C-alpha cells in the first residue's frame, strides 16, 4: 500500500523505489519521461565561486553508462519471476538476443520502471518517452509489450541541432519521443495556432459573406 503524500511533493532518489512506495495505481494524468540515454557520459553538478569561475569541486549527478552488474542481474531476475508474463517473456527474449551488456542493462532498468509507470497512469492518461535512436527501436518493443501496440499513438522526431559532419554516417541531429496512451479513452488537447496573414491571404483566395477567408478550387 503506497504511503500517503502531500500535494506538490518533490522526490529525490531512485524513481523505481518512489513509484512503488508512494504512487497509487491509476493516479497520474500525464507522464513525460526523459531518462538517461546510455550515452557513455558522466553528468556532473558543478559548483562555482562568487566570481562565477567553476570550482574544481563537483558532484557526479549520474553516470549515463549502464553495466550488466549485480543490480542489473537482480532487476532482470525480478522481472522474469515477478513481472507480468508477457513482459517476462519479452525481456527474456531481449536478454537472449542481445546478451548481457550495457544495452540489456539499460533496457532492463527501463522495463522495470515502465511497468510501474503503466500501473500509476490513469485510464485517460498518456506517456511520452524521450529517447535517442540508439535505443528507440528496442524501447518501442518494450513499450508495445507493456502498453500494447494498439496504444501506440505516434512518434515525434525532435530535431535538436543542425546537421554537422560525422565520420562515415549522417550527423546525429535528433531525438525520438514515443507517445503511448493507457487506453482508447485518453485525453488529447488539440493545439491550434493562427496562420500568418501572408499565408492565409495566398492560400485562401476568396472571402465569403461573413468576412471569413475560404479556398475556392479553380
C-alpha positions in Angstrom: 0.0 0.0 0.0 1.6 3.3 -1.1 2.4 5.8 1.7 0.4 9.0 2.0 2.0 12.1 0.4 1.1 15.7 0.3 0.4 17.7 -2.8 3.3 19.3 -4.7 5.8 16.9 -3.3 9.3 16.8 -4.8 11.0 13.4 -4.6 14.8 12.9 -4.7 16.1 9.4 -5.3 15.6 6.2 -7.3 12.2 6.6 -9.1 11.6 2.9 -9.1 11.5 2.8 -5.3 9.5 6.0 -5.1 6.9 4.7 -7.6 6.4 1.5 -5.6 6.4 3.1 -2.2 4.4 6.3 -2.8 2.4 6.5 -6.0 -1.0 4.8 -6.1 -2.3 2.9 -9.1 -4.2 4.9 -11.7 -3.4 8.3 -10.1 -1.4 10.1 -12.7 -2.8 12.1 -15.7 0.4 12.6 -17.8 3.9 11.2 -17.7 6.9 12.7 -19.6 9.9 10.5 -19.2 13.4 11.8 -20.2 15.7 9.1 -18.8 19.5 8.8 -19.4 20.2 7.7 -22.9 23.0 5.2 -22.3 25.3 7.8 -23.9 28.5 6.7 -22.1 28.9 10.1 -20.5 29.0 11.3 -16.9 26.8 14.3 -15.9 28.1 16.4 -13.1 26.7 19.1 -10.9 29.3 21.9 -11.0 30.0 24.4 -8.3 31.1 28.0 -9.0 32.7 30.5 -6.6 31.4 34.0 -6.2 33.3 35.3 -9.2 31.5 32.8 -11.4 34.5 30.7 -12.1 34.0 26.9 -11.9 35.3 25.2 -8.9 37.4 22.1 -9.0 34.8 20.5 -6.7 31.9 18.8 -8.4 29.4 16.0 -7.7 28.7 13.4 -10.3 24.9 13.5 -10.7 24.7 10.3 -12.6 26.8 8.2 -14.9 24.9 7.7 -18.2 26.5 4.3 -18.7 24.7 1.1 -17.8 26.6 -2.1 -16.9 25.5 -5.7 -16.5 26.3 -5.9 -12.9 24.6 -7.3 -9.8 21.9 -4.6 -9.7 21.0 -5.3 -13.4 21.0 -9.0 -12.9 18.8 -8.6 -9.8 16.3 -6.4 -11.6 16.3 -8.8 -14.6 15.6 -11.8 -12.3 12.8 -9.8 -10.6 11.2 -9.0 -13.9 11.4 -12.7 -15.1 10.0 -14.1 -11.9 7.6 -11.4 -10.7 6.8 -9.2 -13.7 3.8 -9.6 -16.0 4.1 -12.8 -18.0 4.3 -11.0 -21.4 6.9 -8.6 -20.0 8.9 -11.5 -18.6 8.9 -13.3 -22.0 9.9 -10.1 -23.8 12.8 -9.1 -21.6 14.0 -12.7 -21.5 14.0 -12.8 -25.3 15.9 -9.5 -25.5 18.4 -10.8 -23.0 18.9 -13.9 -25.1 19.2 -11.9 -28.3 21.4 -9.0 -27.2 23.4 -10.7 -24.4 24.5 -9.4 -21.0 25.8 -6.0 -21.9 25.2 -2.3 -21.4 22.2 -2.1 -23.7 20.5 -5.0 -22.0 21.2 -3.5 -18.6 19.6 -0.2 -19.9 16.5 -2.0 -21.2 16.1 -4.0 -18.0 16.3 -0.8 -16.0 13.8 0.9 -18.3 11.4 -2.1 -18.4 11.1 -2.3 -14.6 10.2 1.4 -14.4 7.8 1.4 -17.3 5.8 -1.4 -15.7 5.3 0.8 -12.7 4.6 3.9 -14.8 1.9 2.0 -16.6 0.4 1.0 -13.3 0.2 4.5 -11.9 -1.2 6.1 -15.1 -4.9 6.8 -15.2 -7.0 5.1 -18.0 -7.3 8.6 -19.6 -3.6 9.2 -19.2 -0.7 9.3 -21.7 3.1 8.7 -21.5 5.8 10.5 -23.6 9.1 8.6 -23.6 12.1 10.7 -24.7 15.0 8.6 -26.1 17.5 8.6 -28.8 17.9 6.5 -32.0 20.5 4.1 -30.4 17.8 2.5 -28.2 14.4 3.8 -29.5 13.7 0.6 -31.6 14.3 -1.6 -28.5 12.3 0.7 -26.3 9.3 0.6 -28.7 9.3 -3.2 -28.3 9.3 -2.8 -24.5 6.5 -0.2 -24.7 4.4 -2.3 -27.1 4.6 -5.2 -24.7 3.7 -3.2 -21.6 1.1 -0.8 -23.1 0.0 -2.9 -26.2 0.8 -2.0 -29.8 -2.7 -0.6 -30.1 -2.0 2.1 -27.6 0.9 3.5 -29.6 -0.2 7.0 -30.6 2.7 8.4 -32.5 6.4 9.1 -32.8 7.8 12.7 -32.5 11.1 13.3 -34.1 12.7 16.3 -32.3 15.5 18.0 -34.3 17.8 19.2 -31.6 20.6 20.6 -33.7 21.6 21.4 -37.3 23.5 18.9 -39.4 27.1 18.6 -38.7 29.8 16.3 -40.1 30.2 12.8 -38.7 32.6 10.1 -39.7 31.0 7.9 -42.4 27.4 8.4 -41.2 24.7 11.0 -41.2 25.0 13.6 -38.5 23.2 12.6 -35.2 20.8 15.6 -35.0 17.6 14.3 -33.5 15.9 12.6 -30.6 12.8 10.4 -30.5 9.7 10.8 -28.4 7.3 7.8 -28.3 3.7 8.5 -27.3 1.5 5.8 -25.7 -1.9 6.0 -24.0 -3.2 3.9 -21.2 -6.5 3.2 -23.1 -8.5 4.3 -26.1 -10.2 6.9 -23.8 -7.1 9.0 -23.4 -7.1 12.8 -23.1 -5.9 14.7 -26.2 -6.0 18.5 -26.3 -5.7 19.7 -29.9 -3.5 22.8 -30.1 -4.1 25.2 -33.0 -2.4 28.5 -33.9 -3.4 31.1 -36.4 -1.9 31.2 -39.9 0.4 34.0 -40.8 -1.6 36.7 -42.7 0.6 36.4 -45.8 0.0 32.7 -46.0 -3.8 33.0 -45.3 -4.2 35.6 -48.0 -2.4 33.5 -50.5 -3.8 30.1 -49.7 -7.4 31.1 -49.1 -8.2 33.2 -52.2 -11.8 34.1 -51.5 -13.7 36.0 -48.8 -17.3 34.8 -48.0 -20.3 36.9 -47.0 -19.4 36.9 -43.3 -15.8 38.0 -43.9 -14.0 34.7 -43.5 -11.5 33.5 -46.0 -12.0 30.3 -47.8 -10.4 28.3 -50.6 -12.1 28.0 -54.0 -10.9 25.3 -56.3 -10.2 26.6 -59.8 
